[in-house]
Amino acid sequence: MGTYSIQQRKVMLAKNPPEVMPDLSNPIGNKQDVSDAVSTFGLNKNKPAAKAWIIKRAKQLGAEDALPDSWGVKPATKTAVKHEIDVEDYIRHASFMQNKVSEISNGE
């Protein structure tokens, strides 16, 4: 993954879709970041969550080919790419961001 500062990661978190996990780990803003995330995957404490995140971002970026074959993810065809918004994920993300903004505003 590219080297991203905490401030850059906060900006990435505020994007829709977010480009970083809620704990600000595993920033994936582009296809190269997918490859980098796969390379450093073993360093993650919560491997199932990190793997799901990397796969999700790879699909969003059309970078499934950067994922290991052992992960069992097949690249989407260009004509079949579909973007879905999970309303519950969106609400959780919005709530999380609201809390983070409050924390930052309160100097926490």
N, C-alpha and C positions, 0 to 999 in steps of 0.2 A: 504494500500500500504506500501511496505517497506519504510524505511526512506532512501531517496536518496538525496545526496548532489547536488548542482547546477552543479558541474563538472560531476558527474555521469549522471545527466539528459542530459547534453550536449552530452555525449558519446552515451546515449540511443537515442537521436534525430538523430545522425549521422548514426545509423544502418539502414539497409534495410531489412525488413520494420522498420520504426521508432518505438521505444517503449515508446514514450512520445509525448504528443501533442506539436504543434509548439511553444506554449507559455511556454513549459516545465512543464505544469501541468499534472496530472493523469499519472504518470509513471507506465507502466504495462509491466514488464519484464518476468513474469511467471504466472502460474495459480493462485497462492495465491494472487498475486497482483490484479487479476480480482475480487476475492471475496472482497478484501479490498477496491477496487474502488467502488464496488456496495454499500458497507457499508457506505462510505463517500460521496456517490453521491449527497446527499442533500446539501452539502457544496459548490457545484459548482455554479458559477455565470451564466454560459451559459449552462444550463442543457441539451438542445437539442444536442449541440455539444459534451458535455461530454458523454451523453448516446450513441450517435453514435460511439464515440471513444471507449468506453468500449465494446460495442457490436463487433466492428471491431476487437479489440485485442482479445476478447474472441474467436471469430471464428478463428483467426490466430493461437491461442494457443490450439484450440480444447477444450476450457473450457466453452462452451455454458451452460453447466449444472450449472455453478456458477451464471448465470443470473437469476433474478426473473422471475417467470412465467408470471407476469403481463406485462413484456416487449415483450412477444410474440415471442421469439426467440427459435426455435427448434434446438436441437443438431444435427449436421451433422453426417451422418453415416460415419464410417471410410473409406469405399470404395468410398464414394462420395466427399471426401474432394478435393477441387479445389483451387489452388492458382492463383489469377489473379493480374496482375500489371496494375494499372490505370496510363497510361502514363502522363496524365495531373497532377495527384497527384505527380508523381515522379518528373516531371519538376518543379512544385511549391516547393516541398521539396528541390530539388537541388538548386534552386534559393535562397530559404530562408537560407539554410546552407551557401551558398557562401556569402550572406550578413552578416550572423553572424560571419563568419571567418574574414571578412573585419573589422567588428566592433571590434572584439577582437584584431586583429592585430593593429588597430589604437588606441587602448586603450579606446574605448568608453564603 
